[in-house]
Amino acid sequence: MPSSTPFDAMSRRHFITTVGAGAAVSIMGASLARASAKEPVLRPPGAIDEDAFLSLCARCGRCIPVCPNSALRLQGPGNGLQNLMTPKLVPSKGYCIMPVNGCQNCIKACPAKVLQPISLEGLSSSQFSSRLKMGTASVDTRICIPYALKQPCLACKEICPVEGAITTKGGEGKGPGATVRKPVFNNDVCVGCGACENACPTTPKAVTVSSKGAKRTQWRA
Amino acid sequence: MVDPASVSPAVDRSLLSGIKFRYIRHIVQAQILILVLYALTNYSLPIRLLWHVDPLLGISAALSGAVKPAPLLMLGAAMLAGSVALGRAFCGWICPLGFVQDLTSFGKRKSWMPETLRYVKYVILAAGLIMPILAGWTFLEWVTPMSVLPRALGPFWGPYDSLALGLVVFLLAVLIAAATEKRAWCRYVCPLGAILSLPASKKAIGISVNEERCIKCLRCERACTMGIIDIRGQSGLRWDSECILCLACRDACPKNAIGPAFRT
C-alpha cells in the first residue's frame, strides 16, 4: 500500500544528505558564478533593469525566433554564468527594427515580461529616443573609412532610422582640396538599434553599439 | 499509512473502465505541445500562463531579491496547492517536455538505473534554491522544463548558432535517455518535478492497489512511466509522491486492481 510519509522512500537521513549535497553544490556554483567574468550585455528593447532581468528571465529563448530581423541570440558561455542563455541583441547579425515600424514581437513573446511593452504613440522625438534607448553607438575613428582613409562612406547614416542620431561633419570645399563627410554620433538621440553597426562595411566594425546609457524599465507583471 | 482493507476499490466497472487513458492523456499533451510550438513563431499567443504556473520562476526570482514577483509567486503557490490534490499530474498531463519524452519512451521495460539517482533532482532543486540567495544566480531557469523545450526548438524556426546547436544536442540527449529509461529526465533531473513532489506526499488522489484482485502479474510495474510501482514490496508504490498520474498502470492491469482513488 502506498505510504503517506514525506518522500516515501526518502528517509530523514536521505533528506539531510540531499539538502547537504544541494548546499555544497550551491556554494560551488555560487562561487563560480561570482568568479566568472561579466560584461554588460546589449539587451532587446524594453528590458527591465539588469539585476531584475537576470533574476526573472526564464531563459526560454522565445524572443529569438519571433524576431523578424534575426537580431537576437542567446548569450553563450564566456560572459558570466548569470548571463548564459539570456537574450542579447547582436547588431552584426541583424538590427532591431522597432524604431522603423514599432515591432514589439520579442516583447509580446516574453513569458516572464522581463521585456516590457513600450508605447510609441504621440511621442516627441526626444521622448522617443529616451523611451526606446537600448544602448549607444560609437565609432572607432582608427577604422572608420572617412576618418582613417579619407574615403567617402556614410553607410551608417544612410540606414539610421532615427533622425538626428547620426549627423556629419566635413565635406567642405570642392575639387582636390575637399574633405570627406564624416559621421558624428549623437549619444542623446541614438536609440542603440544597431542598424549602423549592421551596415558598417569594415572588418572589424568601426561602428559598434554598446549597452551604455540604456534606458531600463521597472518590472510589472 | 493506508490500511489495505479500507481502500476503496480502484476504478471498477464504471463508465470509464473500457477506455485506455493513454489516448486521452496524449490528446491533452499534444494540444499543449502544439500550442508551445505554434507560439514559437506566433508571438501574440497568450500562453504566458504556462510559464507563470511554474513555481520555480517566481520562487527563484524572489529569492534573488532583485524583484518582488508577487503575482508569479501566487500562481506558483496555486500550482503547488494543486499538487497537494493531484501530485505530479502536471508532469504527466501538461508538461510539453514530458510529452516529447513519452513519444520516445517505447516498450515496457523496467528501470535499470540506480534508484539513488532519483535524489539528484532534489539536489538540483536544493542547490537552485540556495544559489539565488548566495550569488543572485537563478540557475533553475536553465533546467526548468518549461524553458528547456522552447529554447532547444527555437533554432528550428529562427537563427542558428553554436549555442543553439548545443541546446538541440542536449534535447536529443534527453530524448535518447528517455528511450532507454522511460522519462529519465523527469525521474532523475527535473527540479520542477522535484518541487511538485514535495507536497505530493500528502496528495488527495493517488494510485491505489486492490490487493484482493491483484494477481501479481507485474504488468503495471513494467508499464509504469516513472518506474515507481513495487507491487511485491511493502507499499504498492515505492515512490508514491513521484507518481505523475499517467494511469499507464490502470491501462495495463487485466484485473482492474490498480487505479486512481481518493486517499482517506
Boltz contact constraints between the chains, C-beta under 6 A:
constraints:
  - contact:
      token1: [A, 1]
      token2: [B, 2]
      max_distance: 6.0
  - contact:
      token1: [A, 1]
      token2: [B, 4]
      max_distance: 6.0
  - contact:
      token1: [A, 1]
      token2: [B, 235]
      max_distance: 6.0
  - contact:
      token1: [A, 1]
      token2: [B, 236]
      max_distance: 6.0
  - contact:
      token1: [A, 2]
      token2: [B, 206]
      max_distance: 6.0
  - contact:
      token1: [A, 2]
      token2: [B, 235]
      max_distance: 6.0
  - contact:
      token1: [A, 2]
      token2: [B, 236]
      max_distance: 6.0
  - contact:
      token1: [A, 2]
      token2: [B, 237]
      max_distance: 6.0
  - contact:
      token1: [A, 2]
      token2: [B, 240]
      max_distance: 6.0
  - contact:
      token1: [A, 3]
      token2: [B, 235]
      max_distance: 6.0
  - contact:
      token1: [A, 6]
      token2: [B, 201]
      max_distance: 6.0
  - contact:
      token1: [A, 8]
      token2: [B, 239]
      max_distance: 6.0
  - contact:
      token1: [A, 8]
      token2: [B, 240]
      max_distance: 6.0
  - contact:
      token1: [A, 8]
      token2: [B, 241]
      max_distance: 6.0
  - contact:
      token1: [A, 9]
      token2: [B, 238]
      max_distance: 6.0
  - contact:
      token1: [A, 9]
      token2: [B, 239]
      max_distance: 6.0
  - contact:
      token1: [A, 18]
      token2: [B, 119]
      max_distance: 6.0
  - contact:
      token1: [A, 18]
      token2: [B, 122]
      max_distance: 6.0
  - contact:
      token1: [A, 18]
      token2: [B, 123]
      max_distance: 6.0
  - contact:
      token1: [A, 19]
      token2: [B, 126]
      max_distance: 6.0
  - contact:
      token1: [A, 21]
      token2: [B, 123]
      max_distance: 6.0
  - contact:
      token1: [A, 22]
      token2: [B, 123]
      max_distance: 6.0
  - contact:
      token1: [A, 22]
      token2: [B, 126]
      max_distance: 6.0
  - contact:
      token1: [A, 22]
      token2: [B, 127]
      max_distance: 6.0
  - contact:
      token1: [A, 23]
      token2: [B, 130]
      max_distance: 6.0
  - contact:
      token1: [A, 25]
      token2: [B, 127]
      max_distance: 6.0
  - contact:
      token1: [A, 26]
      token2: [B, 127]
      max_distance: 6.0
  - contact:
      token1: [A, 26]
      token2: [B, 130]
      max_distance: 6.0
  - contact:
      token1: [A, 26]
      token2: [B, 131]
      max_distance: 6.0
  - contact:
      token1: [A, 29]
      token2: [B, 131]
      max_distance: 6.0
  - contact:
      token1: [A, 30]
      token2: [B, 131]
      max_distance: 6.0
  - contact:
      token1: [A, 30]
      token2: [B, 134]
      max_distance: 6.0
  - contact:
      token1: [A, 30]
      token2: [B, 135]
      max_distance: 6.0
  - contact:
      token1: [A, 33]
      token2: [B, 135]
      max_distance: 6.0
  - contact:
      token1: [A, 33]
      token2: [B, 137]
      max_distance: 6.0
  - contact:
      token1: [A, 34]
      token2: [B, 135]
      max_distance: 6.0
  - contact:
      token1: [A, 51]
      token2: [B, 66]
      max_distance: 6.0
  - contact:
      token1: [A, 52]
      token2: [B, 66]
      max_distance: 6.0
  - contact:
      token1: [A, 52]
      token2: [B, 67]
      max_distance: 6.0
  - contact:
      token1: [A, 55]
      token2: [B, 61]
      max_distance: 6.0
  - contact:
      token1: [A, 55]
      token2: [B, 64]
      max_distance: 6.0
  - contact:
      token1: [A, 55]
      token2: [B, 66]
      max_distance: 6.0
  - contact:
      token1: [A, 55]
      token2: [B, 138]
      max_distance: 6.0
  - contact:
      token1: [A, 56]
      token2: [B, 61]
      max_distance: 6.0
  - contact:
      token1: [A, 56]
      token2: [B, 67]
      max_distance: 6.0
  - contact:
      token1: [A, 58]
      token2: [B, 51]
      max_distance: 6.0
  - contact:
      token1: [A, 58]
      token2: [B, 57]
      max_distance: 6.0
  - contact:
      token1: [A, 58]
      token2: [B, 141]
      max_distance: 6.0
  - contact:
      token1: [A, 58]
      token2: [B, 147]
      max_distance: 6.0
  - contact:
      token1: [A, 59]
      token2: [B, 141]
      max_distance: 6.0
  - contact:
      token1: [A, 59]
      token2: [B, 142]
      max_distance: 6.0
  - contact:
      token1: [A, 59]
      token2: [B, 147]
      max_distance: 6.0
  - contact:
      token1: [A, 60]
      token2: [B, 147]
      max_distance: 6.0
  - contact:
      token1: [A, 60]
      token2: [B, 150]
      max_distance: 6.0
  - contact:
      token1: [A, 60]
      token2: [B, 151]
      max_distance: 6.0
  - contact:
      token1: [A, 61]
      token2: [B, 150]
      max_distance: 6.0
  - contact:
      token1: [A, 61]
      token2: [B, 151]
      max_distance: 6.0
  - contact:
      token1: [A, 61]
      token2: [B, 154]
      max_distance: 6.0
  - contact:
      token1: [A, 62]
      token2: [B, 150]
      max_distance: 6.0
  - contact:
      token1: [A, 64]
      token2: [B, 154]
      max_distance: 6.0
  - contact:
      token1: [A, 64]
      token2: [B, 158]
      max_distance: 6.0
  - contact:
      token1: [A, 65]
      token2: [B, 40]
      max_distance: 6.0
  - contact:
      token1: [A, 65]
      token2: [B, 154]
      max_distance: 6.0
  - contact:
      token1: [A, 65]
      token2: [B, 157]
      max_distance: 6.0
  - contact:
      token1: [A, 65]
      token2: [B, 158]
      max_distance: 6.0
  - contact:
      token1: [A, 66]
      token2: [B, 43]
      max_distance: 6.0
  - contact:
      token1: [A, 70]
      token2: [B, 159]
      max_distance: 6.0
  - contact:
      token1: [A, 73]
      token2: [B, 161]
      max_distance: 6.0
  - contact:
      token1: [A, 74]
      token2: [B, 163]
      max_distance: 6.0
  - contact:
      token1: [A, 76]
      token2: [B, 163]
      max_distance: 6.0
  - contact:
      token1: [A, 81]
      token2: [B, 137]
      max_distance: 6.0
  - contact:
      token1: [A, 82]
      token2: [B, 137]
      max_distance: 6.0
  - contact:
      token1: [A, 105]
      token2: [B, 43]
      max_distance: 6.0
  - contact:
      token1: [A, 108]
      token2: [B, 43]
      max_distance: 6.0
  - contact:
      token1: [A, 108]
      token2: [B, 44]
      max_distance: 6.0
  - contact:
      token1: [A, 109]
      token2: [B, 43]
      max_distance: 6.0
  - contact:
      token1: [A, 111]
      token2: [B, 48]
      max_distance: 6.0
  - contact:
      token1: [A, 111]
      token2: [B, 51]
      max_distance: 6.0
  - contact:
      token1: [A, 219]
      token2: [B, 67]
      max_distance: 6.0
  - contact:
      token1: [A, 221]
      token2: [B, 71]
      max_distance: 6.0
